[in-house]
């Protein structure tokens, strides 16, 4: 079983009553509404605000792990430290970021959110699955 944590917020008794009534009106449990609102809030809050965090080892893709191995091999080759950046790239070196962000570019140059959108989708899943 996965390790889950609980987030809580403080609201007045009157606001709790209103939120519970809103959830009921929407045909949801208050916990489910809270999950959905939190996920939506993350998406909205970080829509135009960039945030980056250090990647965990399991967050590297297979492609990134292969490139990291190739980079390590290239870096160990004789004369590597004397090469200019362009020559290193010609030999197959590609930078692999150890950060994950909500404002990244994919291989085609399009913006992609690899942090907030997937996080929000996982949070939503608890309420709708």
C-alpha positions in Angstrom: 0.0 0.0 0.0 1.2 3.5 -0.8 2.1 6.0 1.8 -0.6 8.7 2.1 -0.6 11.9 4.1 -3.5 14.1 5.1 -3.6 17.9 4.6 -6.0 19.9 6.7 -7.1 23.5 6.8 -8.8 25.5 9.5 -12.2 27.1 8.8 -14.8 28.4 11.1 -17.8 26.3 12.1 -20.0 28.5 10.0 -17.8 28.2 6.9 -17.5 24.4 7.5 -21.3 24.2 7.5 -21.5 26.2 4.3 -18.8 24.1 2.5 -20.6 20.9 3.6 -23.9 22.3 2.2 -22.1 23.3 -1.1 -20.7 19.7 -1.4 -24.1 18.3 -0.7 -25.7 20.5 -3.3 -23.1 19.2 -5.8 -23.8 15.6 -4.8 -20.4 15.2 -3.3 -18.9 14.4 0.1 -17.1 17.4 1.7 -13.8 15.4 1.5 -14.2 14.9 -2.2 -15.1 18.6 -2.8 -12.0 19.6 -0.8 -9.8 17.3 -3.0 -11.2 18.8 -6.2 -10.9 22.4 -5.0 -7.3 21.9 -3.8 -6.3 20.4 -7.1 -8.0 23.1 -9.1 -6.4 25.7 -6.8 -2.9 24.3 -7.5 -3.5 24.6 -11.3 -4.8 28.2 -11.0 -2.2 29.4 -8.4 0.7 28.1 -10.5 -0.7 28.8 -13.9 1.6 31.8 -14.5 4.0 31.3 -11.6 7.0 29.0 -12.2 8.1 26.6 -9.5 10.9 24.0 -9.7 11.8 21.2 -7.2 14.7 18.7 -7.2 13.8 15.4 -8.9 13.6 12.3 -6.9 15.6 9.3 -8.4 12.3 7.6 -9.5 11.2 10.7 -11.4 13.8 10.4 -14.1 12.4 8.9 -17.3 14.0 5.9 -19.0 15.3 8.2 -21.7 16.9 10.5 -19.1 18.5 7.6 -17.3 19.9 6.3 -20.6 21.3 9.8 -21.4 22.8 10.2 -17.9 24.6 6.9 -18.4 25.8 8.0 -21.8 26.9 11.4 -20.4 28.8 9.7 -17.6 30.6 7.5 -20.2 31.5 10.5 -22.3 32.7 12.5 -19.3 35.1 9.6 -18.4 36.6 9.6 -21.9 40.1 10.9 -22.4 40.4 14.6 -23.2 36.7 15.3 -22.3 37.4 18.2 -20.1 39.3 20.0 -22.9 36.4 19.9 -25.3 34.2 22.9 -26.1 30.4 22.6 -25.6 29.6 22.2 -29.3 32.1 19.3 -29.6 30.6 17.6 -26.5 27.1 17.9 -28.1 28.4 16.5 -31.4 29.6 13.4 -29.5 26.2 12.9 -28.0 26.3 14.8 -24.7 22.9 16.2 -23.7 22.1 18.0 -20.4 19.6 16.2 -18.2 18.1 18.5 -15.7 17.9 17.3 -12.1 14.9 19.7 -11.5 11.2 19.2 -12.3 9.1 22.3 -13.1 5.7 23.5 -14.2 7.2 25.6 -17.0 9.5 23.4 -19.1 9.9 22.9 -22.8 9.6 19.5 -24.4 11.8 18.2 -27.3 9.7 20.2 -29.8 10.0 23.4 -27.9 6.4 23.4 -26.6 5.8 24.4 -23.0 4.8 21.5 -20.7 4.0 21.2 -17.0 5.6 18.2 -15.5 5.0 19.2 -11.9 1.7 20.9 -11.1 -0.6 19.4 -13.7 0.3 15.8 -12.9 0.1 16.5 -9.1 -3.3 18.1 -9.5 -4.6 15.1 -11.6 -3.4 12.6 -8.9 -5.2 14.7 -6.2 -8.4 14.9 -8.3 -8.3 11.1 -8.8 -9.0 10.5 -5.2 -12.3 12.4 -5.5 -13.5 11.1 -8.8 -12.3 7.5 -8.9 
